[in-house]
Amino acid sequence: MLPFSRYRTTICSLPFFPAYWMEKEIRTRPGITMPLMRARCKFALALLAISFLFLVCPCCGAQAALLLEEPYGFFGALNPTGHTAIYFEHICAETPVQLRPCQPGELGAVISRYQGIGNYDWLAVPLLPYLYSTENPSAVPARVDRETVRRLRDNYHEAHLEMLGMKVPEGDFFHGGWFELVGVAYERRIYAFRFNTTRAQDEAFITRMNAGENISHFDLLYNNCADFTRNTLNFYFPGVFGRSVFPDAGMTTPKQIAFKLTRYAHGHPETQLKVFEIPQIPGYRRMSRANKSISESLMTTGYAIPLVAMNPYLAGGILVDYLVRGRFHLIPKHPDKLGPTDLAALTVTDKPAQNLESANMPPAGAGTMDLPDLHTNRAAAFGMKEIATPHE
């Protein structure tokens, strides 16, 4: 044991530490034993540890991410709006239809709305299987073929998804199926818009989702995956995400939701919004396409020709709307790319973001986030007329 005269060289003897003053008191009071001094030092250490916990408050912060998923295949050519889902760091899937707080070491789950999967309105899948159909990041191939994707999906379905019912189909062009729940990164590229939440919000969301009715009322136009995401984000940011008359004709699209989250983050730096790219694993399909709004879909695809033939005035109005409001940019030029072994980046709060270079540089005062500049296109940023939906 260190002599009493040398004991002050330890952490307990720092001037800001309560044990320092305890020691001074002890040295002026003969007869007090060393065990009493050690007990007081331990007590002071415990107080310091508790104070440190309150300062860093690790239990208060949490992360979530809006997943903007690009359209792919023939259906993606017909409807190039894509898909959207929400990832939560501290919300895990007890089953695909039951949520719970995550345990240490778990990466969280992805929640979204689908059509035709067991008549459920929403389903939750752990992050790694959602992206790659496996729970082992080292098992994700660098390149896949149809047989590999089928094997990985079948293995995960057999182990974890059969509770949805044997009658739930795999899915095809006309109907959704459980294939949509796993191996998404083999189908398309995904952009993750990560933002801050709190664990208290996550726990309230778990309670709400587990207690609510989980029965499908899917509608492609007005109750789709983007509407689910919109309502979920309104739970965390009340009243921020409404429907837009322009440029989406009152419908909710994935690109519109991502735009509104980006716009909100510009005015609220505490969200610490940061954009990541999760690349598509090559080999199974052709590379996916960029997400589009409704007016952008009509003006940049074959729909424009019959639209002009049927009603040139309507086509002209949609063209103007597209040129004024429909061409907003969301993705930075060089977002950080996340592979199967890098997904923990979605769970870490950054200091001010470093990849600020984007299609349009953010203005002064918005430099703490890697966000595209919404101020360079005021019509896009502030001209979107919204329909309030207070009861959703």
Secondary structure by P-SEA (a helix, b strand, c coil): cccccccccccccccccaaaaaaaaaaacccccaaaaaaaaaaaaaaaaaaaaaaaccccccccccccccccccccccccccccccccccbbbccccbbbbbcccccccccccccccccccbbbbccccccccccccccccccccaaaaaaaaaaaaacccccccccccccccccccccccccccccbbbbbbbbbbcaaaaaaaaaaaaacccccccccccccaaaaaaaaaaaaccccbbbbcccccccccaaaaaaaaaaaaaaccccbbbbbbbccccccccbbbbbbcaaaaaaaccaaaaaaaacaaaaaaaaaaaaccccccccccccccccccccccccccccccccccccccccccccccccccccccccccccbbbbbcccc
